[in-house]
Amino acid sequence: MTRIANTPEPPYYAVIFTSLRTAEDNGYGLMAERMTELAAQQPGFLGMESAREALGVTVSYWDSLEAIQRWKQQVEHREAQRLGRSEWYAAYRVRVARVERDYGFGE
């Protein structure tokens, strides 16, 4: 089911991961599912949103920069990062931002 992440009142942090995929799957789908499950178990995780067309965009939300750093260093996540560089991505960019305002409509 597609949902908008239910984040708390700001401030909090967003990690914005944009990517261009290679042509081969090579286990990408399974690893993406595992990373979603694993991220949700990490202390400080607040939610995630993802969309993939020609350009993939995944935004994960965190309560602190320390939580983001712990996630970056998590063992299984480090392996996914390695495989991303060697197998799955032609290019990617990671941006970390502090969310100051959050408003919307619906849900």
C-alpha positions in Angstrom: 0.0 0.0 0.0 1.3 3.5 -0.9 1.2 5.9 2.0 2.6 9.3 3.0 4.8 8.9 6.0 3.2 10.1 9.3 6.0 12.2 10.7 6.0 14.1 14.0 6.1 17.9 14.5 9.3 19.3 13.2 12.2 19.6 13.5 13.4 16.2 12.3 15.7 15.1 9.5 15.1 13.7 6.0 17.6 11.6 4.0 16.8 12.0 0.3 18.2 9.2 -1.8 17.9 9.7 -5.6 19.1 7.1 -8.0 19.4 5.9 -11.6 19.3 2.1 -11.8 21.3 -0.2 -14.0 19.4 -2.5 -16.3 19.9 -5.7 -14.2 17.9 -6.5 -11.1 20.5 -8.8 -9.5 18.5 -9.2 -6.3 17.7 -5.5 -6.0 14.0 -5.9 -5.3 14.6 -8.3 -2.4 17.3 -6.1 -0.9 15.1 -3.0 -1.2 12.4 -4.8 0.8 14.9 -5.9 3.4 16.3 -2.4 3.8 12.7 -1.0 4.3 12.0 -3.6 7.0 15.4 -3.1 8.7 15.2 0.8 8.6 11.9 0.6 10.3 13.5 -1.3 13.2 16.2 1.3 13.8 16.1 3.7 16.8 15.1 7.2 15.6 13.4 6.0 12.4 10.2 8.0 11.7 9.0 6.8 8.3 9.8 6.4 4.6 8.4 7.3 1.2 9.6 5.9 -2.1 8.8 6.2 -5.8 10.6 4.6 -8.8 10.3 5.5 -12.4 13.3 6.4 -14.6 14.6 8.3 -11.5 14.1 6.6 -8.1 13.5 8.8 -5.0 13.4 7.5 -1.5 13.0 9.8 1.5 13.6 8.4 5.0 12.8 10.5 8.1 14.8 10.4 11.3 14.7 12.1 14.7 18.4 13.0 14.8 21.7 13.1 12.8 23.0 10.4 15.2 20.2 8.1 14.1 21.1 8.7 10.5 24.7 8.0 11.1 23.9 4.7 13.0 21.7 3.6 10.0 24.5 4.5 7.6 26.9 2.2 9.6 24.4 -0.7 10.1 26.0 -3.9 8.8 23.3 -5.1 6.4 22.8 -1.6 5.2 26.6 -1.2 4.5 26.4 -4.4 2.3 23.4 -2.9 0.4 25.5 0.2 -0.1 28.4 -1.8 -1.5 26.1 -3.7 -3.8 24.4 -0.5 -4.9 27.7 0.9 -6.1 28.8 -2.3 -7.8 25.5 -3.8 -9.1 22.4 -1.7 -9.0 23.0 2.0 -9.6 24.4 3.9 -12.5 24.4 7.0 -10.3 23.0 8.1 -7.0 23.0 11.1 -4.7 22.3 11.3 -0.9 21.1 14.5 0.7 20.5 15.1 4.4 18.2 17.9 5.3 16.6 19.3 8.5 12.8 19.6 8.2 11.6 22.9 9.6 8.0 22.9 8.4 5.6 20.1 7.6 2.0 20.6 6.4 -0.4 18.9 4.0 -3.9 17.7 3.2 -5.6 14.4 3.6 -4.9 11.1 5.4 
